[in-house]
């Protein structure tokens, strides 16, 4: 049979090795919760059972309605092409790597046939002092995803007495409290200017939380693609570049 001619199968028989076969129909950006992501996670000491514990939560009646509503709204935004960019404003450094994955997921899944969003990762509050002017007073073509973590304002307090009196408002305030209030101020102006945004507050950084984030955005992106009559699972333009690269190197 074809299976008997598989070099890996023959090798495993001779050397009595076990190997894990990945399902080819699951693309790279959607494979984070398959063996591709879970085996390395296990080797890193993470709890695989916890990763899988809440994966079906998005199919409960309440969460399913939220997923349906959010997917429909995003589809409408893609179709009218008014909003061309998604800015991930990140106040939680722990999510940096996750947002790189989300950036690829949205860009590669939905950027087809002249449609899609351009996802950008923006570090906060650093970008309050570099990009905020554009965000709030520039072209109204951006949708904001605000990521933050729930954390008490403890830690070392600032002593502003060493500065001019005009800085007294930050005296005896922790850096976390200042950062949180910067975020609140930003959201206040977004609402005032009627700039759309979504907020994701992480209460704890656990395997269950990460798996819920991975599964929610995977489902939402796939649904938006289907509603927009886009195949969210292929990457034809990327394959064209790969093909030419291979020819140039051959």
ABEGO torsion letter per residue (X at the ends): XAAAABAAAAAAAAAGBBBBBBBAABBAAAAAABAAAAAAAAAAGBBAAAAAAAAAAAABAAAAAAAAAAAAAAAAAAAAGABABBBBBBABAAAAAAAAAAAAAAAAAABBGGBEBBBBBBBOAAAAAAAAAAAAABBBABBBBBBBBBBBBBEBBBBAAABBAAAAAABGBBAAAAAAAAAAAAAAAAAAAGBBBBBBBBABBBAAAAAAAAAAAAAAAAAAAAAAGBBAABBAAAAAAAAAAAAAAX
